[in-house]
């Protein structure tokens, strides 16, 4: 099978690189899976467990390219896209959170899980490491450790902004 060819075209102040490859040949992601994920535009997925029902407060305040996935239990059968930045996800148990984080790790440059459940936080950390998802960051945020809901929201926004 023929090797791909790279062609550089000088276009004034710019340079255009074209890769020509045989039909059916798939390009290998440059730099491995991390760079392939960054092809998601450096987008960030924020997962809020059922304990932290604050997606509507965070939505207008998160940076561009951030999508909030808020876990909702009773009364929801399928994902509901509330807006471009907020998605409600049906969750029955911790396993649904694992599946969600695993799926989002392949779709987004970074996945941030915020949870007040210590067991869930530890399990997601272990599962992400086992699956090689280095783009998953888990934050343990028990609501009882914050003097008010506003303080917790501010801290979550600070951590999202630094991601």
N, C-alpha and C positions, 0 to 999 in steps of 0.2 A: 504494500500500500504506500502511496506517495506521502511524503512528509508535508506538513503545512508550510506555507511560504509567507514571510512577513515583508510587506512593502511599505516604505516610508515615502510620503509625498510632502514636499516642502510647499507650504501654502502661506507665504509671507511671514507674518509673525507666529504662525501656527504650524504644527506638524501633524499630519494625518497618518495613522498607522492602520493598515489593512492586513488582515490575516486571511489567506486563501487556503482552504483545505479541501480534500476530496469529499465528495458527497457521502453522507452517513457518518463521517468522523466527528466525534464529539470533542470539544476542547476541554482540556483538564483545567480546573480552576487554578489560577495563578496564586501561589502562596497557600494552597490547601483550603480546607473547609472554612477557616476563619474569614478569609478574604471573600469566599463565595457568599457567606452570610452578610458581609458588609455590602455586597451587591444589593442588599435590601435597602440601600440608601442610608445605612447607619440608623435605621428606624429602631425605636425602642418599644417593647411590649411591656406593659405594667399589669401584673396579675394581682388582684385584691381578693383575699379569701372572704368567706361569708361573714367573718367577724368584723371586717372593715368595709362596711357599706357606705363608701364615701366617693364613689366614682363621679357622681354628678357635681360634687364640690371641686374635684381635681380637674375635671374635663376642661373647663375654660382656662385653666392656669398652667397646664403642662406645655412644654416646648413643642414646636412643630415637629411632626414625624413620630409623635408618641401616641400609642393606642392603648387605652385602658380596657382590660378584660376583667369585669367584675363578676365574681361568683355569686350566683343566685340559686337558691334551693327550690323551695316549694313554688309551684305555679308556672314553671317555665319548662317547656319540652325541647326547645331547640335554641341555638344562638340567635340573639336579636341585636341587630346593629342599630343602636339608638342614634348614633351620629358617626361622623368620620373618626372621632376620637374615643368613642365609648361603645363597648359591646357587652351585653349581658350574656353570661354563659351558664347553662344549667349544670349544677353540681350536686350530686347525691352524697358523695363521700370523698375522702382524700385521694382515692385512685383517680377520680375525674380530674383533680388538680394535677396529678402526675402526668396524665395523658395530655392535658392542655399545655403544660409547661414544655413537655417533650415536643409537641407539634409546633409551638411558637418558637422554640429554639432553632428550628430549621427554617423559619420564615422571617425572623427578625435578627438584626445585628446584635441586639442585647435584649435579654428578658429579665425583668426585675419582679420577684415575687415578694409581696408584703403580706405577712401573716402574724397573727397573735397566738398561733398554736405551735408550741415548741416541738412537739412530735412531728407535725407536718413539715416544719422548717428543716429539721434534721433529716427526715426521709427524703425530701426534695434535694437537699444538698448531696446526699449519698447517691441517689438515682441519677442526678445530673453528672456527677463525676464518673459513675459507671458507664454512662452513655457517651462520655467525652464532650459534653456540652459545656465548654469553657465560657460561653457567653451568657450563662445563667447566674444571676446574683440573687441571693436570698437574704431578706431582711426580717429579723424577728422584731415585731412591733406590738407587744401586748398593750392594749388600750389602758390598762391599769397603771402603766408607768408614765403616763402623760397627765399633767394637771388638768387639761381640757382637750376636747375634740379639736379645737383650733390649733393647739400646739402640735398635736399629732399630725394634722394636715400639713402644717408648715414644715415639719421634719420630713414627711414623705416627699413633699415638693422639693425640698433641698436635696434629698437623695436622688430624686429623678433628674433634677437639673445637673447634678455632678456626674451622672451616668453618661 
